[in-house]
Amino acid sequence: MPVDANGLSSAALPMLRDLVQERLGVFYDAARIEMLADRLAPLVLEHGFQSYLEYYYLLKYDANAAAEWRRVLDAVSVAETYFWREIDQIRAIVNCVVPALARRAPYSPIRIWSSPCATGEEPLTIAMLLEESGWFARAPIEIHASDGSAAAVERARRGRFRERAFRSLPQAMRERYFTRDGDLWAVDPSLHQRVRSWSVLNLMDEEELTAMAGAPVVFCRNVFIYFAEAAVRRVVEALARYMPSPAYLCVGASESLLKVTSRFELEEIGGAFVYVKQSETRRELHV
């Protein structure tokens, strides 16, 4: 029976890999399956197991597996992010989409959902641009942020960031919205409070997703590159069912939904590409 570098019987590792893909969407091909083993081995060993098969049975059949799945999400999540990432798309939402939504329903809250939000840099970047543009004073705007990793969400709630997170943020923005706190930088509380909620959410769980998917603007960036195509289709179709019309779905620059769904059309808005649920909005946005 094969044993991996962690001393665990690895015969059932492909079964565990497929279960992780089914529940979380994250896919590890043959070349990366050892990476999955390295991430999950500490959890397996902590339970006193000697094989991945035992951990597979725990995740699949144990009545209390939900808490363990949260730990798996922490283990496989990629929290690499930074302020001002792919900023042109956020500018397009702030400069073009938010004004259009405000004109359409001036008294209704404009909900923007960032998921996965990692450690908070993306929703706070959105908040910075909305603040700079004066939109919080002109319209009721709600920013909500979610991630599958409870550890990442807890860091986002604390609002403390390392130097690496600022590698693209203009210096003027850092000086305005952050203050040094030892080896970290603390976000200004008034900006941090612009994010209405921080929550732990698995995009593959439709029941969880529906709590936020009614937002007309969803940032779901740089997560689908880790998903199997079937998982991407499942998430996008769920978003299409619950998002209103019109709705705007932002994915990462290296991600494409053109072969995945016909429910969203790729449009250029304000110099950036956004997936739009209702194509008629092109005329309203004058792009």
Backbone bond lengths (Angstrom), bond angles and torsions (degrees), N, CA, C in turn:
res aa  C-N    CA-C-N  psi(-1)  N-CA   C-N-CA  omega(-1)  CA-C   N-CA-C  phi
1 M - - - 1.469 - - 1.526 109.02 -
2 P 1.352 118.22 126.19 1.470 120.24 -176.76 1.513 112.63 -65.51
3 V 1.329 115.21 141.61 1.464 122.22 177.29 1.520 107.92 -124.20
4 D 1.320 117.34 135.19 1.471 119.38 -176.83 1.518 110.65 -89.93
5 A 1.349 115.93 -175.44 1.459 121.62 -175.89 1.524 112.33 -65.05
6 N 1.327 117.42 -16.31 1.456 121.06 178.66 1.522 112.48 -91.58
7 G 1.338 115.75 3.23 1.455 120.53 179.79 1.509 113.92 78.86
8 L 1.334 117.20 16.71 1.462 121.92 -177.97 1.519 110.98 -105.92
9 S 1.311 116.09 141.69 1.458 120.69 174.35 1.526 108.61 -63.90
10 S 1.334 116.43 123.37 1.466 120.65 -170.33 1.524 113.95 -108.86
11 A 1.326 117.42 10.85 1.471 119.56 -177.29 1.524 111.54 -59.44
12 A 1.339 116.80 -34.24 1.464 120.62 -176.88 1.525 112.68 -93.98
13 L 1.323 117.74 6.90 1.461 119.91 -177.96 1.535 112.33 -58.13
14 P 1.349 120.18 -41.76 1.470 118.97 176.57 1.532 112.79 -60.23
15 M 1.337 117.73 -36.10 1.470 120.57 176.75 1.518 110.34 -63.66
16 L 1.319 116.27 -42.65 1.456 120.53 178.94 1.517 110.25 -65.65
17 R 1.331 116.13 -41.10 1.479 120.55 177.21 1.526 110.73 -57.58
18 D 1.338 117.30 -44.23 1.468 121.04 -179.27 1.525 111.71 -67.40
19 L 1.321 116.92 -34.28 1.461 120.44 178.07 1.522 110.69 -67.96
20 V 1.315 116.44 -41.44 1.466 120.93 176.93 1.530 109.97 -61.12
21 Q 1.321 116.71 -42.28 1.460 120.39 178.45 1.530 111.03 -62.61
22 E 1.328 116.41 -42.87 1.460 121.02 -178.77 1.520 111.77 -63.08
23 R 1.327 117.07 -43.42 1.462 120.54 -174.05 1.529 113.03 -86.92
24 L 1.330 117.41 -33.73 1.460 120.51 -172.71 1.520 113.76 -114.45
25 G 1.339 117.46 -13.85 1.451 120.71 179.77 1.515 114.40 87.73
26 V 1.319 117.78 -22.51 1.464 122.19 -175.37 1.522 109.45 -71.66
27 F 1.327 115.89 130.92 1.461 121.05 -175.21 1.527 111.29 -115.94
28 Y 1.321 114.87 131.88 1.463 121.60 175.14 1.520 108.10 -117.81
29 D 1.332 116.15 113.49 1.463 118.66 178.28 1.524 109.26 -77.29
30 A 1.332 115.62 -177.92 1.464 120.31 -174.87 1.528 111.76 -59.41
31 A 1.323 116.60 -33.07 1.459 119.93 -177.41 1.525 112.42 -74.88
32 R 1.341 117.09 -17.28 1.465 120.82 -175.67 1.524 112.92 -116.26
33 I 1.326 117.53 4.65 1.455 118.79 -174.79 1.534 112.02 -66.34
34 E 1.332 116.74 -27.65 1.465 118.97 176.48 1.524 111.12 -68.56
35 M 1.315 116.84 -28.79 1.459 120.44 175.42 1.523 110.21 -64.16
36 L 1.341 115.93 -41.51 1.456 119.83 176.50 1.522 110.25 -62.04
37 A 1.324 116.78 -42.90 1.467 120.38 179.18 1.525 110.72 -59.34
38 D 1.323 116.91 -43.12 1.466 119.81 -179.08 1.533 111.44 -64.61
39 R 1.324 117.26 -33.38 1.461 120.31 -178.62 1.522 112.29 -77.38
40 L 1.323 116.46 -32.13 1.457 119.44 -176.49 1.529 113.29 -94.76
41 A 1.330 117.13 -19.89 1.465 120.14 -176.35 1.534 113.01 -54.07
42 P 1.344 120.40 -43.16 1.467 118.74 178.95 1.522 113.02 -59.36
43 L 1.326 117.29 -35.57 1.458 120.58 178.63 1.528 110.80 -70.17
44 V 1.330 115.50 -40.89 1.466 120.41 179.31 1.523 109.94 -62.58
45 L 1.312 116.08 -47.30 1.469 120.63 -177.90 1.526 111.58 -67.15
46 E 1.320 116.78 -34.02 1.456 120.35 179.61 1.530 111.82 -60.58
47 H 1.325 116.05 -31.66 1.462 120.77 177.90 1.532 112.25 -81.12
48 G 1.323 116.48 -4.68 1.460 119.31 -178.55 1.506 113.52 80.66
49 F 1.340 116.50 14.63 1.461 120.09 -179.61 1.523 110.69 -78.61
50 Q 1.316 115.51 157.35 1.458 121.70 177.61 1.522 112.35 -112.80
51 S 1.324 116.49 0.63 1.465 119.69 -178.88 1.522 110.15 -150.58
52 Y 1.330 114.60 158.40 1.462 119.94 175.20 1.524 110.59 -72.21
53 L 1.328 117.53 -21.24 1.451 120.91 178.59 1.531 110.36 -63.79
54 E 1.309 116.97 -41.65 1.462 120.10 178.46 1.527 110.86 -61.98
55 Y 1.326 116.19 -39.72 1.472 119.71 179.23 1.528 110.17 -69.82
56 Y 1.319 116.43 -36.47 1.465 121.27 175.59 1.530 110.27 -57.44
57 Y 1.327 116.10 -47.25 1.463 119.64 -179.74 1.527 111.40 -63.28
58 L 1.329 117.15 -38.31 1.458 119.91 178.14 1.530 110.55 -61.24
59 L 1.333 116.79 -48.86 1.458 121.10 -177.12 1.529 112.40 -67.24
60 K 1.297 116.83 -34.69 1.466 120.18 -174.33 1.527 113.17 -85.55
61 Y 1.326 117.26 -34.44 1.463 118.89 -169.22 1.526 115.19 -121.15
62 D 1.312 119.31 -17.30 1.459 120.07 -176.00 1.531 110.63 -68.93
63 A 1.310 116.41 136.10 1.468 121.11 -177.80 1.520 112.21 -64.95
64 N 1.320 117.24 -22.97 1.463 121.29 -178.71 1.530 111.97 -108.82
65 A 1.333 116.21 30.23 1.469 120.26 -174.77 1.528 113.38 -72.58
66 A 1.330 118.30 -17.37 1.469 120.09 -174.98 1.525 111.80 -57.75
67 A 1.317 117.08 -42.34 1.464 120.16 179.73 1.520 111.21 -65.61
68 E 1.328 116.36 -35.84 1.472 119.56 179.19 1.520 111.03 -69.79
69 W 1.330 117.12 -34.50 1.458 119.72 177.20 1.533 110.91 -63.60
70 R 1.318 118.33 -32.37 1.463 120.26 176.27 1.526 109.87 -63.73
71 R 1.324 116.16 -37.92 1.468 119.93 178.43 1.526 110.55 -68.73
72 V 1.322 116.79 -36.47 1.464 119.98 176.47 1.528 110.10 -63.81
73 L 1.326 116.41 -42.62 1.465 120.04 177.55 1.517 111.29 -59.15
74 D 1.327 117.00 -42.13 1.465 120.21 175.56 1.521 110.80 -58.80
75 A 1.336 116.01 -41.80 1.459 120.99 -174.75 1.519 112.32 -68.90
76 V 1.329 117.82 -37.25 1.465 119.62 -174.20 1.526 112.64 -96.68
77 S 1.330 118.18 -8.54 1.459 120.03 -177.60 1.528 111.12 -68.85
78 V 1.318 114.92 143.46 1.464 122.44 176.14 1.527 106.99 -107.21
79 A 1.311 116.69 108.19 1.470 120.99 -173.25 1.527 112.60 -96.52
80 E 1.305 118.28 23.91 1.458 121.96 -179.42 1.526 109.71 -75.22
81 T 1.319 116.89 112.37 1.448 121.68 178.94 1.525 108.48 -158.21
82 Y 1.329 116.24 174.68 1.453 120.35 179.71 1.524 109.08 -165.80
83 F 1.305 116.54 161.85 1.453 121.42 178.59 1.534 110.50 -67.20
84 W 1.338 114.36 146.05 1.474 121.79 174.12 1.534 111.92 72.09
85 R 1.323 118.38 18.17 1.458 121.67 -178.89 1.527 109.61 -70.29
86 E 1.334 117.11 131.35 1.467 123.23 179.86 1.534 109.80 45.68
87 I 1.315 114.41 55.44 1.462 121.67 -169.59 1.526 113.15 -68.45
88 D 1.344 118.62 -26.30 1.463 120.06 -177.98 1.521 111.75 -59.67
89 Q 1.313 116.86 -36.95 1.463 120.10 -179.83 1.522 111.22 -68.76
90 I 1.321 116.55 -39.66 1.469 119.57 177.89 1.529 109.85 -66.38
91 R 1.329 116.64 -40.08 1.473 119.44 177.08 1.528 110.83 -59.90
92 A 1.331 117.07 -40.38 1.468 120.59 -179.86 1.524 110.69 -61.63
93 I 1.327 116.43 -40.62 1.462 119.67 178.16 1.530 110.32 -65.01
94 V 1.328 116.67 -46.25 1.465 120.78 -177.18 1.529 111.48 -68.19
95 N 1.323 117.36 -41.74 1.462 120.78 -173.56 1.523 114.42 -84.92
96 C 1.335 117.11 -26.37 1.463 119.80 -174.66 1.524 113.70 -118.50
97 V 1.317 116.99 -48.25 1.463 120.06 -173.84 1.524 111.62 -75.48
98 V 1.325 117.68 -47.93 1.471 120.00 179.87 1.524 111.57 -57.74
99 P 1.348 120.21 -45.91 1.471 118.63 176.82 1.532 112.97 -59.27
100 A 1.342 116.82 -38.92 1.466 119.23 179.72 1.518 111.20 -65.90
101 L 1.321 117.47 -41.82 1.459 120.54 178.45 1.522 111.05 -66.44
102 A 1.327 116.76 -37.49 1.467 120.44 179.20 1.527 111.44 -66.55
103 R 1.330 117.33 -37.34 1.465 120.14 177.74 1.526 110.73 -67.09
104 R 1.323 116.49 -38.26 1.455 120.50 -175.23 1.526 112.00 -69.27
105 A 1.305 117.05 -40.60 1.473 121.04 -178.40 1.527 108.43 -142.23
106 P 1.325 117.55 80.02 1.468 121.24 -170.43 1.525 115.10 -62.49
107 Y 1.334 117.76 -20.25 1.468 119.21 -176.72 1.524 112.73 -108.01
108 S 1.319 116.64 -0.73 1.460 120.05 -179.63 1.524 109.75 -93.89
109 P 1.334 117.82 139.50 1.467 119.67 178.32 1.521 111.78 -60.73
110 I 1.303 115.80 138.33 1.471 121.78 173.81 1.519 106.94 -95.04
111 R 1.317 116.29 112.68 1.459 120.39 -176.38 1.523 109.89 -98.07
112 I 1.313 115.66 129.13 1.469 122.74 176.13 1.525 107.16 -120.39
113 W 1.318 115.86 126.70 1.464 120.57 -176.65 1.527 109.68 -117.28
114 S 1.311 116.60 126.41 1.469 123.44 176.96 1.523 108.85 -109.20
115 S 1.342 115.96 114.30 1.467 119.94 179.99 1.527 109.57 -154.15
116 P 1.317 118.71 120.89 1.457 126.94 3.87 1.535 111.01 -81.01
117 C 1.317 114.94 141.17 1.465 120.23 -177.70 1.520 112.30 -94.99
118 A 1.355 117.19 -5.49 1.469 121.62 -177.08 1.530 109.46 51.82
119 T 1.327 117.44 -128.00 1.463 120.37 -176.00 1.536 112.76 -94.31
120 G 1.331 117.08 13.92 1.454 120.62 168.70 1.512 117.38 107.06
121 E 1.324 117.69 -3.54 1.458 118.98 -175.10 1.532 112.82 -63.60
122 E 1.331 117.13 -39.38 1.468 118.96 -177.32 1.534 112.49 -66.93
123 P 1.333 120.18 -54.38 1.468 117.94 179.89 1.523 113.44 -61.39
124 L 1.324 117.43 -31.49 1.460 119.26 177.60 1.526 111.32 -72.40
125 T 1.324 117.71 -32.18 1.466 120.26 173.65 1.522 109.97 -64.77
126 I 1.325 116.51 -43.03 1.468 120.59 176.18 1.525 109.70 -58.72
127 A 1.322 116.74 -44.34 1.464 120.74 179.94 1.524 111.17 -62.99
128 M 1.338 117.15 -40.01 1.467 120.16 179.27 1.521 111.32 -60.90
129 L 1.338 116.81 -46.57 1.461 119.08 -178.49 1.525 111.60 -66.98
130 L 1.319 117.55 -38.44 1.461 119.90 176.76 1.525 110.78 -64.73
131 E 1.323 116.47 -38.75 1.467 121.04 177.61 1.524 110.56 -65.03
132 E 1.325 116.18 -45.80 1.462 120.32 -179.24 1.525 111.54 -62.54
133 S 1.331 116.13 -31.18 1.464 120.64 -178.87 1.517 112.79 -88.61
134 G 1.324 116.89 -2.58 1.458 120.48 177.79 1.510 115.65 76.53
135 W 1.329 117.31 17.08 1.460 119.42 -173.50 1.521 113.59 -74.51
136 F 1.305 118.21 -28.71 1.459 118.82 179.68 1.531 111.50 -64.50
137 A 1.329 117.00 -25.63 1.461 120.87 178.55 1.523 112.19 -85.51
138 R 1.342 116.39 -14.34 1.460 119.55 -174.72 1.519 114.63 -106.22
139 A 1.331 117.68 -19.93 1.459 119.83 -175.77 1.530 109.72 -151.60
140 P 1.324 116.89 151.15 1.473 119.73 175.70 1.537 109.74 -75.58
141 I 1.305 116.04 109.80 1.466 120.84 -176.12 1.521 109.11 -120.85
142 E 1.317 115.53 131.97 1.461 122.00 176.95 1.520 109.33 -117.13
143 I 1.319 116.60 124.82 1.456 121.39 172.65 1.515 107.93 -106.55
144 H 1.324 116.54 128.62 1.456 122.03 177.42 1.530 108.06 -122.66
145 A 1.311 116.39 145.60 1.464 121.12 -176.29 1.522 109.86 -134.07
146 S 1.332 115.44 137.46 1.467 121.36 -179.34 1.512 110.05 -140.24
147 D 1.319 114.94 154.43 1.462 120.79 173.47 1.523 108.19 -154.11
148 G 1.319 115.33 153.66 1.456 119.60 178.30 1.509 113.24 -73.28
149 S 1.320 117.05 -21.35 1.455 121.97 -177.78 1.521 110.93 -92.28
150 A 1.322 116.49 116.24 1.461 120.17 177.69 1.519 110.95 -64.15
151 A 1.327 117.16 -34.13 1.462 120.78 179.54 1.531 110.36 -65.42
152 A 1.336 116.90 -41.85 1.464 120.30 178.73 1.522 110.96 -64.68
153 V 1.325 116.68 -43.02 1.465 120.53 -179.70 1.527 110.76 -63.46
154 E 1.315 117.13 -38.85 1.465 119.97 178.39 1.528 110.76 -63.49
155 R 1.320 116.97 -40.20 1.464 119.79 176.40 1.526 110.68 -64.65
156 A 1.329 116.86 -39.66 1.463 120.30 178.13 1.522 110.91 -62.37
157 R 1.326 116.23 -40.53 1.466 120.14 179.09 1.526 111.58 -63.55
158 R 1.329 116.86 -33.35 1.466 119.98 -179.38 1.521 111.57 -72.22
159 G 1.322 117.79 -28.94 1.454 120.72 176.57 1.510 115.02 68.18
160 R 1.342 116.27 35.71 1.465 121.48 178.33 1.528 108.25 -120.28
161 F 1.341 116.35 133.75 1.458 119.82 -171.37 1.527 111.40 -134.06
162 R 1.328 114.15 146.59 1.464 120.59 177.72 1.523 110.32 -86.37
163 E 1.306 115.57 166.08 1.457 122.18 -175.77 1.522 112.80 -55.26
164 R 1.322 116.22 -36.51 1.465 120.43 -176.70 1.526 112.81 -59.38
165 A 1.319 117.45 -28.82 1.460 120.90 -178.38 1.524 112.83 -68.25
166 F 1.337 117.79 -14.94 1.467 121.94 -173.50 1.527 113.19 -102.89
167 R 1.320 117.71 12.03 1.463 118.88 -171.48 1.534 114.33 -64.64
168 S 1.341 117.75 -18.78 1.464 119.75 177.76 1.523 113.39 -116.42
169 L 1.311 117.41 -4.98 1.460 120.67 -176.43 1.525 110.57 -76.72
170 P 1.337 117.84 128.35 1.469 119.69 176.46 1.532 110.90 -56.57
171 Q 1.326 115.24 142.41 1.457 120.43 -176.58 1.529 111.99 -57.70
172 A 1.315 117.09 -37.80 1.467 120.35 -179.78 1.521 111.39 -61.56
173 M 1.331 116.65 -35.25 1.463 120.92 179.10 1.527 110.36 -70.20
174 R 1.309 116.65 -39.40 1.463 118.95 178.78 1.533 110.16 -63.69
175 E 1.309 115.61 -43.32 1.462 119.64 -178.03 1.531 111.70 -66.13
176 R 1.322 116.39 -31.93 1.460 119.54 -177.44 1.532 112.11 -79.77
177 Y 1.329 117.08 -38.69 1.459 119.84 -168.66 1.523 115.46 -111.54
178 F 1.334 119.04 -0.97 1.462 120.12 -176.43 1.529 110.35 -137.34
179 T 1.319 115.44 148.79 1.460 121.95 173.55 1.523 108.92 -130.32
180 R 1.314 115.92 146.34 1.464 119.63 -178.75 1.529 110.72 -69.44
181 D 1.329 114.33 138.13 1.459 121.66 177.85 1.531 107.68 -135.05
182 G 1.331 115.99 83.19 1.458 120.51 -174.59 1.514 110.85 67.63
183 D 1.322 116.78 -123.50 1.462 121.43 178.08 1.525 112.43 -85.39
184 L 1.320 117.31 -0.75 1.460 121.82 -176.21 1.523 110.26 -117.25
185 W 1.329 114.52 173.44 1.462 121.77 174.34 1.518 108.13 -120.69
186 A 1.326 116.78 129.79 1.464 122.34 -178.33 1.525 109.69 -99.39
187 V 1.339 115.61 132.86 1.456 119.80 178.79 1.523 109.19 -75.53
188 D 1.315 116.05 146.08 1.452 121.37 177.77 1.527 109.63 -58.84
189 P 1.339 118.45 128.88 1.469 120.81 -176.68 1.521 113.50 -55.69
190 S 1.323 117.51 -36.23 1.469 119.31 -178.42 1.521 111.61 -66.12
191 L 1.335 117.05 -33.96 1.460 119.84 176.19 1.524 110.04 -74.53
192 H 1.322 116.38 -42.86 1.464 120.55 -179.49 1.526 110.63 -58.50
193 Q 1.313 117.16 -36.01 1.462 120.79 -179.52 1.525 112.88 -72.17
194 R 1.328 116.98 -12.68 1.460 119.16 175.48 1.531 111.59 -66.07
195 V 1.324 116.96 -23.15 1.463 120.50 174.69 1.518 106.26 -84.17
196 R 1.321 115.89 109.19 1.461 121.35 -171.22 1.523 112.60 -65.43
197 S 1.348 117.50 -37.52 1.462 119.22 -177.54 1.525 110.13 -148.92
198 W 1.324 113.64 148.71 1.463 122.86 172.95 1.527 106.42 -122.34
199 S 1.316 118.13 124.04 1.460 119.76 -175.44 1.522 111.60 -139.97
200 V 1.329 114.48 155.82 1.463 121.76 175.02 1.521 107.41 -92.83
201 L 1.335 116.58 125.30 1.463 120.31 -173.36 1.517 110.30 -150.85
202 N 1.326 115.99 132.76 1.459 123.51 176.35 1.527 108.33 -95.71
203 L 1.326 117.54 115.20 1.460 121.07 -178.20 1.518 112.96 -59.75
204 M 1.323 117.74 -23.94 1.465 121.03 -179.03 1.525 112.30 -82.13
205 D 1.317 117.25 -7.76 1.459 121.54 178.85 1.524 107.50 -98.11
206 E 1.334 116.93 103.15 1.459 120.13 -173.47 1.523 111.94 -63.75
207 E 1.324 116.93 -32.58 1.458 119.57 178.67 1.523 110.57 -63.12
208 E 1.322 117.31 -39.76 1.455 120.59 176.99 1.525 110.77 -71.62
209 L 1.324 116.01 -40.98 1.461 121.25 -176.52 1.527 112.13 -62.16
210 T 1.329 117.40 -36.06 1.462 119.85 -176.40 1.518 113.16 -63.15
211 A 1.319 117.46 -22.43 1.468 120.17 -179.82 1.519 111.90 -63.49
212 M 1.334 117.52 -26.30 1.463 121.80 -175.92 1.527 113.36 -120.49
213 A 1.321 117.72 -17.11 1.467 120.78 -169.45 1.520 114.32 -70.88
214 G 1.331 117.91 -4.00 1.450 119.30 176.52 1.516 113.42 -79.56
215 A 1.320 117.58 1.80 1.464 121.13 178.87 1.526 110.27 -68.11
216 P 1.342 118.28 140.99 1.462 120.02 176.87 1.521 113.45 -76.01
217 V 1.337 117.10 -15.26 1.468 121.35 177.48 1.525 107.92 -128.48
218 V 1.325 115.66 121.58 1.459 120.75 179.17 1.525 109.22 -127.41
219 F 1.317 115.86 125.34 1.456 121.87 170.86 1.531 107.27 -98.01
220 C 1.313 115.78 114.26 1.464 121.31 178.91 1.528 106.04 -130.52
221 R 1.324 115.09 70.48 1.461 120.64 -166.59 1.530 112.11 -106.88
222 N 1.323 113.13 140.32 1.467 121.48 172.36 1.525 113.45 59.85
223 V 1.317 115.39 34.29 1.464 120.75 171.29 1.521 110.80 -116.49
224 F 1.335 116.70 -34.09 1.457 119.82 -177.10 1.528 112.52 -67.97
225 I 1.321 117.67 -18.22 1.469 119.84 176.46 1.527 110.55 -66.13
226 Y 1.310 117.74 -18.38 1.466 121.39 178.74 1.527 112.31 -99.37
227 F 1.334 117.20 -5.99 1.455 121.70 -174.82 1.529 111.83 -95.70
228 A 1.323 115.91 150.51 1.458 120.95 167.90 1.534 108.09 -69.02
229 E 1.334 116.83 154.24 1.469 120.32 -176.94 1.522 111.61 -58.52
230 A 1.326 117.75 -39.61 1.471 120.52 179.47 1.513 110.79 -62.34
231 A 1.321 117.23 -36.49 1.465 121.16 179.36 1.525 110.63 -69.85
232 V 1.337 117.03 -40.26 1.466 120.65 177.15 1.524 109.45 -60.45
233 R 1.326 116.20 -46.13 1.461 120.09 -179.32 1.529 110.82 -61.42
234 R 1.302 116.30 -40.90 1.474 120.23 -179.49 1.518 111.43 -62.75
235 V 1.324 117.91 -45.14 1.462 121.25 -179.69 1.527 110.81 -67.03
236 V 1.328 116.56 -45.36 1.462 120.30 -176.69 1.521 110.92 -65.77
237 E 1.326 117.61 -40.44 1.457 119.70 178.42 1.527 111.03 -65.78
238 A 1.328 117.24 -35.77 1.457 119.87 176.06 1.527 110.58 -65.08
239 L 1.338 116.41 -43.14 1.462 119.63 177.21 1.521 110.95 -60.58
240 A 1.323 116.19 -41.25 1.467 120.01 -179.03 1.532 111.26 -63.76
241 R 1.308 117.26 -33.07 1.470 120.38 -179.98 1.526 111.75 -69.30
242 Y 1.326 116.87 -34.97 1.460 119.53 -170.69 1.523 114.28 -104.39
243 M 1.321 118.26 -22.62 1.459 119.04 178.57 1.524 109.78 -71.59
244 P 1.330 118.03 146.51 1.469 120.62 -179.50 1.520 110.74 -74.78
245 S 1.323 115.58 -178.96 1.462 121.45 173.31 1.526 107.89 -120.86
246 P 1.324 117.27 125.67 1.463 127.48 -1.47 1.522 111.53 -78.01
247 A 1.317 114.97 160.87 1.460 121.08 177.58 1.519 108.44 -145.41
248 Y 1.317 115.04 154.51 1.461 121.22 -172.45 1.527 108.72 -130.04
249 L 1.316 115.51 121.67 1.459 121.96 -177.71 1.527 108.77 -115.27
250 C 1.319 116.09 119.70 1.459 121.89 -179.08 1.524 109.51 -103.79
251 V 1.327 116.35 123.44 1.460 121.03 174.42 1.524 108.03 -117.35
252 G 1.328 116.72 173.00 1.449 120.85 -177.46 1.510 113.32 -69.09
253 A 1.322 115.88 159.35 1.462 121.25 -177.49 1.520 112.80 -60.85
254 S 1.328 117.49 -28.84 1.470 121.00 -179.01 1.517 112.43 -93.51
255 E 1.329 117.53 7.46 1.463 121.22 -177.76 1.525 110.27 -110.27
256 S 1.326 115.99 144.21 1.457 121.29 178.25 1.521 109.93 -134.86
257 L 1.327 114.84 139.18 1.464 120.88 177.38 1.525 112.15 -109.46
258 L 1.325 117.53 7.01 1.457 121.46 -172.31 1.522 112.46 -62.58
259 K 1.336 117.66 -32.00 1.463 120.98 179.73 1.528 112.05 -96.30
260 V 1.321 115.40 2.40 1.466 120.04 -173.07 1.516 112.29 -104.36
261 T 1.339 116.73 -37.61 1.465 119.27 -173.31 1.519 110.81 -150.37
262 S 1.324 115.30 153.61 1.464 121.48 171.22 1.518 110.33 -111.35
263 R 1.320 116.63 6.24 1.463 120.89 -177.34 1.531 111.41 -78.27
264 F 1.326 116.69 -22.13 1.458 121.96 177.16 1.515 108.93 -121.59
265 E 1.334 116.17 140.40 1.456 121.35 176.83 1.520 109.43 -109.20
266 L 1.322 116.48 136.62 1.457 121.07 179.63 1.520 109.49 -77.31
267 E 1.328 116.62 122.65 1.454 121.10 -179.40 1.525 109.98 -130.12
268 E 1.309 115.46 151.72 1.464 121.06 173.30 1.520 108.19 -92.62
269 I 1.297 116.27 120.41 1.464 122.69 -179.26 1.519 107.78 -128.70
270 G 1.302 116.30 120.21 1.462 120.15 176.59 1.512 114.36 57.16
271 G 1.334 116.92 32.14 1.455 121.03 177.83 1.516 114.86 85.58
272 A 1.331 117.58 8.50 1.467 121.13 178.37 1.525 108.91 -134.26
273 F 1.325 116.72 159.53 1.452 120.98 -179.78 1.522 110.71 -97.34
274 V 1.332 114.65 132.34 1.457 123.15 -178.57 1.523 108.22 -138.05
275 Y 1.309 117.31 143.01 1.457 121.02 174.52 1.524 108.85 -86.60
276 V 1.339 115.44 127.26 1.453 121.76 -173.47 1.524 109.25 -117.42
277 K 1.302 115.91 131.54 1.465 120.21 -179.43 1.517 111.40 -73.16
278 Q 1.314 117.65 -28.99 1.456 121.08 -177.68 1.522 108.80 -127.12
279 S 1.322 117.42 109.97 1.458 121.05 -171.43 1.513 113.38 -68.33
280 E 1.349 118.74 -20.04 1.458 120.57 -179.04 1.520 112.72 -61.20
281 T 1.314 117.59 -18.36 1.461 119.23 -178.61 1.517 112.60 -68.03
282 R 1.316 118.09 -14.32 1.468 119.41 175.64 1.525 111.06 -55.47
283 R 1.331 116.32 -42.65 1.457 119.57 -178.70 1.525 111.29 -68.37
284 E 1.324 116.79 -38.54 1.453 119.40 -178.12 1.523 111.91 -67.60
285 L 1.326 116.12 -34.18 1.457 119.87 -177.91 1.528 112.76 -84.86
286 H 1.352 116.18 -6.59 1.469 120.59 176.75 1.523 111.24 56.33
287 V 1.328 117.40 49.81 1.460 120.67 178.36 1.508 108.95 -116.96
